[in-house]
Amino acid sequence: MMYLSVQLKVCEGCGNLWFRSEEGGVYCDRCVNKLKDFPAPGSRRLRRTRSHRHNQPESTTLAGGVA
């Protein structure tokens, strides 16, 4: 006799209920097919971003004209 263990899950893509086997993912078969053309979440290369430091002038003039 052979037993099959499945779990009733809610798809994180569309919200449908579906049966997942022990090694299954978080998306139903329909969403897996829709998402297969997108890159995997961990496959993007991290990019260096520029510092958002604002260059301020050396001398700042106050509202009264005093430096």
Secondary structure as the mmCIF struct_conf table of DSSP 4:
data_model
#
loop_
_struct_conf.conf_type_id
_struct_conf.id
_struct_conf.beg_label_comp_id
_struct_conf.beg_label_asym_id
_struct_conf.beg_label_seq_id
_struct_conf.end_label_comp_id
_struct_conf.end_label_asym_id
_struct_conf.end_label_seq_id
STRN STRN1 VAL A 6 VAL A 10
TURN_TY1_P TURN_TY1_P1 GLU A 12 CYS A 14
STRN STRN2 LEU A 17 SER A 21
TURN_TY1_P TURN_TY1_P2 GLU A 22 GLU A 23
BEND BEND1 VAL A 26 TYR A 27
HELX_RH_AL_P HELX_RH_AL_P1 ASP A 29 LEU A 35
TURN_TY1_P TURN_TY1_P3 LYS A 36 ASP A 37
BEND BEND2 PHE A 38 PHE A 38
HELX_LH_PP_P HELX_LH_PP_P1 PRO A 39 ALA A 40
HELX_RH_3T_P HELX_RH_3T_P1 PRO A 41 SER A 43
BEND BEND3 ARG A 44 ARG A 44
HELX_LH_PP_P HELX_LH_PP_P2 ARG A 45 ARG A 48
BEND BEND4 GLU A 58 SER A 59
TURN_TY1_P TURN_TY1_P4 ALA A 63 GLY A 64
BEND BEND5 GLY A 65 GLY A 65
#
